[in-house]
Amino acid sequence: RAKRRGIRLIRLMLFSMKQFICLAVLYSISIGCAATSIYQSGVPRTLRLKGGARNSFIAGNWKLNPTTLDEAKALASAVVKSASSITKDMDICVCCPHPFLAPVAEIVKGTKVSLGAEDLFTEDKGAFTGGVSVGMLKSVGVKYVLVGHSERRQGNIATESDAVINKKTRKVLDAGLSPILCVGETKEEYQLNLNKAICALQLSKGLAGVTKEEMARVTIAYEPVWAIGTGLTATPEIAQEVHAYIRSWLAQMYDKATADTVRIQYGGSVTPDTVDSLMACPDIDGALVGGASLLADKFERIIHYK
């Protein structure tokens, strides 16, 4: 019995040591990048509104909604109508469930609204029941594809590894489409002050093999997991700090010119009440909107942010 207790104690010590080493590595990544940061913030919002380096980009993620095709078509039509009166330079996208992609594509065709998909499979064809390839998405008019959303990284839908997320990113780019790569920390990681380190780790793995030329088609979405669907929103100060860090990381991994052109969205309970203050931040170029994108009036207010 004493021997078994001793073995359990040793295992616990080894597990704790591994955790400590992992956290230390993540912390060093965060500190190292911050220490050599090229700048603290990117192109001001005023330049973006004048057609500068980065046009703003707001995408609605419908997730497993709505229930029927008629509802999806009505929502898409409402978004198109709302977007028609926008005069500033910006991009708008609706990411809808796969069964609705083709009919929604017909509604948004030739308008200010682009079509996005919520996910894709890692293979092009074969015996993969339920899989949807990037070629299928492209054939119905998809322009943007969500990759690495937290609900697929560690949610009830799937537990996708960084390797799978990277493969999906590559599939999207190779098809000539544009990935929206989602990164962000859990509540526990945030409380341990590891938010920047987690983002750096997810970015380094998710963007492995992506060239600076290809980065022109990549959008990064920072979505703190603790703020998704919870009603909690990172303050503009918290969000801006992480966005500026991500841009500094991009400048290190690629160059400053590349970092200045990549759009970084904020995602996490974005509402009409929070969008203005978030979009006023110099490194927040848009929003990945969840629940509010399902309500036409709320999404209209968001895309018409001040």
Long-range contacts (C-beta under 8 A, 24 or more apart in sequence): 23-192, 23-194, 26-194, 26-197, 26-198, 26-200, 26-201, 27-194, 27-197, 29-197, 29-200, 29-201, 30-194, 30-196, 30-197, 30-200, 30-245, 33-196, 33-200, 33-245, 33-248, 33-249, 33-252, 34-196, 34-245, 34-248, 36-252, 37-245, 37-248, 37-251, 37-252, 38-248, 38-251, 38-252, 38-256, 38-259, 39-247, 39-248, 39-251, 39-256, 40-244, 40-248, 41-240, 41-244, 41-247, 41-282, 41-283, 42-244, 42-247, 42-259, 42-260, 42-282, 42-283, 43-260, 43-282, 44-282, 45-279, 45-280, 45-281, 45-282, 48-89, 48-285, 49-88, 49-89, 50-89, 51-89, 53-260, 53-261, 54-260, 54-261, 54-262, 54-263, 54-285, 55-89, 55-90, 55-91, 55-263, 55-285, 56-88, 56-89, 56-90, 56-91, 56-263, 56-279, 56-285, 56-286, 57-90, 57-91, 57-92, 57-93, 57-219, 57-263, 57-265, 57-285, 57-286, 58-90, 58-91, 58-92, 58-93, 58-265, 58-286, 58-287, 58-289, 58-302, 58-303, 58-305, 59-92, 59-93, 59-94, 59-95, 59-116, 59-144, 59-180, 59-221, 59-265, 59-286, 59-287, 59-288, 59-289, 60-93, 60-94, 60-95, 60-289, 60-293, 60-294, 60-299, 61-95, 61-116, 61-118, 61-146, 61-149, 61-267, 61-288, 61-289, 61-290, 61-293, 62-94, 62-95, 62-96, 62-97, 62-118, 62-293, 62-294, 63-97, 63-118, 63-151, 63-290, 64-97, 65-97, 65-294, 66-294, 69-99, 69-100, 69-103, 72-96, 72-97, 72-100, 72-103, 72-104, 73-100, 73-103, 73-104, 73-107, 75-294, 75-296, 76-104, 76-107, 76-108, 76-113, 77-107, 78-296, 78-300, 79-108, 79-113, 79-296, 79-299, 79-300, 79-303, 80-107, 80-108, 80-111, 80-112, 80-113, 82-296, 82-299, 82-300, 82-303, 82-304, 83-111, 83-112, 83-113, 83-303, 84-111, 84-112, 85-304, 86-112, 86-303, 86-304, 90-286, 90-303, 91-286, 92-303, 93-143, 93-144, 94-293, 95-144, 95-146, 95-180, 98-132, 101-137, 101-140, 101-141, 101-142, 102-140, 102-141, 105-140, 105-141, 105-142, 109-141, 114-143, 114-144, 115-140, 115-141, 115-142, 115-143, 115-144, 116-142, 116-143, 116-144, 116-145, 116-146, 116-180, 117-142, 117-144, 117-145, 117-146, 118-146, 118-149, 119-145, 119-146, 119-147, 119-149, 119-152, 119-168, 120-145, 120-147, 120-168, 120-171, 120-172, 122-164, 122-167, 122-168, 122-171, 124-171, 134-171, 134-172, 134-174, 134-175, 134-177, 135-175, 137-175, 137-177, 138-175, 138-176, 138-177, 142-177, 143-177, 143-178, 144-177, 144-178, 144-179, 144-180, 144-219, 145-172, 145-177, 145-178, 145-179, 145-180, 146-179, 146-180, 146-182, 146-221, 147-172, 147-179, 147-180, 147-181, 147-182, 147-206, 148-181, 148-182, 148-183, 148-202, 148-206, 149-182, 149-223, 150-182, 150-184, 150-223, 150-225, 150-228, 151-228, 153-182, 154-186, 154-225, 162-201, 162-202, 162-205, 162-206, 163-205, 165-202, 165-205, 165-206, 166-205, 166-206, 166-207, 166-208, 166-209, 169-206, 169-207, 169-210, 169-218, 170-209, 170-210, 173-210, 173-214, 173-217, 173-218, 177-217, 178-217, 178-218, 178-219, 179-217, 179-218, 179-219, 180-219, 180-220, 180-221, 180-265, 180-288, 181-206, 181-207, 181-218, 181-219, 181-220, 181-221, 182-221, 182-223, 182-267, 182-288, 183-220, 183-221, 183-222, 183-223, 183-246, 184-222, 184-223, 184-224, 184-225, 184-267, 184-268, 185-224, 185-225, 185-226, 186-225, 186-226, 187-225, 187-226, 190-224, 190-226, 195-224, 195-242, 196-242, 196-245, 199-242, 199-245, 199-246, 199-249, 200-245, 200-249, 203-246, 203-249, 203-250, 203-253, 204-253, 207-253, 212-254, 212-255, 212-258, 215-250, 215-254, 215-258, 215-261, 215-262, 216-258, 216-261, 216-262, 218-262, 219-262, 219-263, 219-264, 219-265, 219-286, 220-246, 220-250, 220-262, 220-263, 220-264, 220-265, 221-264, 221-265, 221-266, 221-267, 221-288, 222-246, 222-264, 222-265, 222-266, 222-267, 223-266, 223-267, 223-268, 223-288, 224-268, 226-268, 227-268, 227-269, 228-267, 228-268, 228-269, 228-290, 229-269, 229-290, 229-291, 230-269, 231-269, 232-268, 232-269, 233-268, 233-269, 233-270, 233-271, 233-274, 233-278, 234-266, 234-268, 236-277, 236-278, 236-280, 236-281, 236-284, 239-266, 239-278, 239-281, 239-284, 240-281, 240-282, 240-283, 240-284, 243-281, 243-283, 243-284, 244-282, 244-283, 246-283, 247-283, 270-302, 271-298, 271-302, 272-298, 272-301, 272-302, 275-301, 275-302, 275-305, 276-305, 276-306, 279-305
